[in-house]
Amino acid sequence: MSVDKILEYYYQLPVFIKIAAAVSAGAVIGGILVYLFILLWRRRGAVSDRKKAKLLPEIRELIVKHVILAESSVPTETVAFSLDEFRGLGLRKPEVRQFLVEELMEYRRNFSGRPRKWLTRLYTDLGLHHIAEKNLTRKRTQTIISALDELVSMGVPVNEDKMLPLLDHKNRYIREGARCYFIKLSERRPFFFLEKISIPLLYWEQIEMFRIITQRKDVKIPDFSHWISMEHHPSVVSFCLKLAVHYQQIEAVSAIVSLLETENVRLRAELINALGKLMAEEAEAHLISIYNHQPRHCKLEILKALGRIGSGKSLSFLRDKFESEQEILLRKHAARSIVNHHALSEDLLREMQAEAVGPGHIVLKHAANPLIKY
């Protein structure tokens, strides 16, 4: 049957049958196209895997020969690699180049000291960092993410002017990669990214950045109280509080106290927690004065902070809260903070234990257990 007759027959059909036939034909054609795409994609992956399996032994042999087992007495600055051997792999092909970069990154993750430095030197001598730097300006998101990961993993600084726009990128993985780059590799302004944050820092992002900052030994640690203010995003304040506590920056106490009036209850609790961990005795009276007007969570943090400060000036306040509060958890933390005063509270504890009955006696006994923590 000719095409003309098929079309003539099709036009004579009822409308609903025409629609059903068109949808069915479209589904069949779409299914065939998807199936062909999957076949081509899998074939491409299989070809790539075969190439990689063939090249990897050669790549690894060159890396082990020229980097891992090379003479260790040669300074990193003067080491000269046989670049022609690496170029002989066919580095002009993007796929081959990617295989080499992946292996260099993997070896650098698993080695330290001289091999780690030499792997970075080999990477730059081959000019591979220039390609990654160009990829930072591409439009494809995955290309930018891969370039950032490559540069950070290989420890290679690039022109920071190309990094700055990425701090405000709409993709959060790119923003995170740019922040990690500044923290890990920037020599002039490793904490500049804190000024650019307008979207909440996720908890796991804070953990990763905290790890990188505290491991870096070649950078001057700033006064984090600069970012503990209402001018900056609450997540930035929260992050800088953790850093100020880690580095025991007592100079941040005044900035923390001035921010206690914030309406953000969660942030207020973190501010109080930081005052306790900084053992800010000068903030003790202020914490006591605001206690009665605070929500439960902040009350708990005030009680814990007074125990961490442990000056002895708040013992009567803590006893009062132990005896007057109705909630067991508040009474427990008040008792635990009294115990945390150690020698300063021994006489008071004996007096309280002699007077306590029922639940109060149980709470005091529980708080006195040295294995019990906040």
PyMOL commands that set and color helices and strands:
alter all, ss='L'
color gray80, all
select helices_A, chain A and resi 3-11+15-68+83-87+94-110+114-125+128-135+141-154+160-168+172-185+192-196+203-215+224-227+234-246+250-258+265-277+281-293+296-309+315-324+328-339+342-355+359-367
alter helices_A, ss='H'
color red, helices_A
deselect
rebuild
show_as cartoon
